[in-house]
Amino acid sequence: MALPPRNSGRWTTGLCGCFEHFPSCFLGCCCPCILVGRSAEIIDQGATSCGSACCTFYLLESCIWIGCGYLYTCGYRGRLRAKFGLPDSPCGDCLTDWCCLNCSICQVYRELLNRNIDPVLGYAGVKQIWEQPQAPPQQFMTS
């Protein structure tokens, strides 16, 4: 699969492309807070820890404001889009996350993976890659 250049204005996978990377698809269905935590740490450049983002999402989605996790994740989706010049498709970030939260969480995670940014490593492990704006995207990593 040929991926678009880093700032091509195209996502490397579609919103419903969850099965293109089974590990993130599985986590996105069973425990999306892990994907949110890992992605948030990278997108926030280490300012937010994986654990705190995971807990915040979990509380918003399951405890405090049940079903409101999208209010937290849409900001990260927007920041990822801004970093890589991606369109807000199929619709705005908050509406995408409200309608298709798990698919959106998985798409953000896959986008990081496709751009050689493995969220499992944390921000310290991918800092050099994240800060290189022209690094070309790659196929999925196998972690």
Backbone torsions as a table, in degrees:
resi	resn	phi	psi	omega
1	MET	NA	122.4	177.9
2	ALA	-83.5	126.6	-179.2
3	LEU	-95.6	149.1	179.0
4	PRO	-69.4	155.3	175.6
5	PRO	-57.5	157.7	-172.5
6	ARG	-51.6	-45.0	-178.4
7	ASN	-110.7	40.0	-176.6
8	SER	-79.8	-11.0	-176.3
9	GLY	83.0	16.9	179.6
10	ARG	-130.5	140.6	172.1
11	TRP	-68.8	149.4	179.1
12	THR	-78.8	-20.0	174.9
13	THR	-140.7	159.2	179.1
14	GLY	-79.2	167.3	179.8
15	LEU	-59.1	-38.0	-178.0
16	CYS	-98.8	26.1	-179.8
17	GLY	-92.4	32.3	-174.7
18	CYS	-56.0	-35.9	-175.7
19	PHE	-78.5	0.8	176.2
20	GLU	-73.6	-16.2	175.8
21	HIS	-145.9	95.8	-171.4
22	PHE	-60.2	-41.8	-179.2
23	PRO	-57.5	-43.2	179.5
24	SER	-73.1	-31.7	176.0
25	CYS	-62.5	-45.6	-180.0
26	PHE	-61.8	-49.4	179.1
27	LEU	-64.9	-38.1	179.3
28	GLY	-62.2	-30.6	178.8
29	CYS	-85.4	-41.7	-173.0
30	CYS	-90.8	-36.2	-176.8
31	CYS	-151.8	70.4	-175.7
32	PRO	-61.4	-21.3	-179.3
33	CYS	-61.4	-28.7	177.9
34	ILE	-66.9	-45.7	178.6
35	LEU	-64.0	-41.0	179.0
36	VAL	-62.2	-45.6	-179.6
37	GLY	-61.1	-46.7	-179.8
38	ARG	-64.4	-44.6	-179.5
39	SER	-66.2	-43.4	-178.0
40	ALA	-61.7	-40.2	179.2
41	GLU	-60.0	-41.6	-179.9
42	ILE	-69.8	-50.2	-175.6
43	ILE	-64.9	-33.5	177.1
44	ASP	-83.8	4.5	179.1
45	GLN	54.8	42.2	176.0
46	GLY	83.8	-5.1	180.0
47	ALA	-68.5	-29.6	175.8
48	THR	-112.5	129.1	179.3
49	SER	-79.0	157.6	177.6
50	CYS	-57.5	-44.6	-178.3
51	GLY	-63.7	-43.3	-178.5
52	SER	-69.7	-38.5	177.4
53	ALA	-65.8	-40.8	178.3
54	CYS	-59.9	-47.2	-179.0
55	CYS	-67.3	-41.4	179.0
56	THR	-60.3	-47.5	179.0
57	PHE	-61.6	-45.8	-179.2
58	TYR	-58.6	-45.3	-179.0
59	LEU	-64.1	-42.5	179.4
60	LEU	-68.4	-37.7	-176.0
61	GLU	-80.4	-32.5	-169.7
62	SER	-120.4	-19.7	-171.7
63	CYS	-123.3	-61.3	-171.2
64	ILE	-75.7	-66.4	178.2
65	TRP	-114.2	82.7	-172.2
66	ILE	-52.7	125.4	179.5
67	GLY	83.6	13.0	-177.7
68	CYS	-107.0	18.9	177.9
69	GLY	-60.9	-27.6	-179.9
70	TYR	-61.5	-28.0	178.2
71	LEU	-64.5	-28.0	178.8
72	TYR	-85.0	-44.5	-173.4
73	THR	-75.4	-28.5	-176.1
74	CYS	-64.3	-29.8	176.4
75	GLY	-65.5	-40.7	178.4
76	TYR	-69.0	-38.4	177.2
77	ARG	-60.8	-43.9	179.4
78	GLY	-63.6	-39.9	179.5
79	ARG	-69.0	-36.9	175.8
80	LEU	-64.8	-44.0	178.4
81	ARG	-59.4	-43.5	-179.5
82	ALA	-63.9	-40.0	-179.1
83	LYS	-62.4	-42.1	-174.0
84	PHE	-105.0	5.9	178.3
85	GLY	66.2	39.4	-176.6
86	LEU	-92.6	148.5	179.1
87	PRO	-73.9	156.5	176.4
88	ASP	-90.1	60.9	-178.6
89	SER	-110.4	152.3	8.2
90	PRO	-76.1	-14.7	176.1
91	CYS	-154.5	-170.7	-178.6
92	GLY	-57.3	161.7	-175.1
93	ASP	-59.2	-50.0	-178.0
94	CYS	-65.5	-38.8	179.0
95	LEU	-69.1	-39.2	176.3
96	THR	-60.6	-46.8	-179.0
97	ASP	-69.7	-33.6	178.9
98	TRP	-67.5	-42.5	-177.0
99	CYS	-81.2	-36.6	-171.8
100	CYS	-136.1	55.5	-171.4
101	LEU	-55.5	-53.1	-176.2
102	ASN	-65.0	-39.0	177.4
103	CYS	-64.3	-40.5	179.9
104	SER	-66.1	-43.5	178.3
105	ILE	-59.5	-44.3	179.1
106	CYS	-66.0	-39.0	-180.0
107	GLN	-64.3	-43.1	178.0
108	VAL	-61.2	-44.0	179.7
109	TYR	-63.3	-45.0	178.6
110	ARG	-63.3	-37.0	179.5
111	GLU	-61.5	-42.4	176.8
112	LEU	-62.2	-47.1	179.8
113	LEU	-59.9	-43.4	-178.4
114	ASN	-67.5	-15.6	179.3
115	ARG	-106.7	26.8	177.0
116	ASN	63.8	24.8	179.7
117	ILE	-114.1	101.6	-177.9
118	ASP	-90.3	106.1	-177.4
119	PRO	-59.4	-21.4	178.4
120	VAL	-61.3	-30.1	-177.3
121	LEU	-76.7	-11.6	-176.4
122	GLY	74.7	170.7	-175.7
123	TYR	-64.7	-37.9	180.0
124	ALA	-59.6	-34.1	-178.8
125	GLY	-79.0	-16.2	-176.9
126	VAL	-124.6	8.4	-174.5
127	LYS	-53.6	-46.0	-178.6
128	GLN	-63.7	-39.9	180.0
129	ILE	-69.3	-44.3	-178.7
130	TRP	-60.1	-37.1	-175.8
131	GLU	-83.0	-5.7	176.2
132	GLN	-93.3	100.6	-173.4
133	PRO	-67.8	-17.3	-175.1
134	GLN	-111.1	13.5	178.2
135	ALA	-65.6	131.6	-177.5
136	PRO	-73.2	147.9	177.1
137	PRO	-71.2	155.2	-179.3
138	GLN	-125.6	175.0	173.1
139	GLN	-68.4	169.4	-177.4
140	PHE	-58.7	145.4	172.5
141	MET	-81.5	161.4	-174.3
142	THR	-104.5	25.8	179.5
143	SER	-91.3	NA	NA
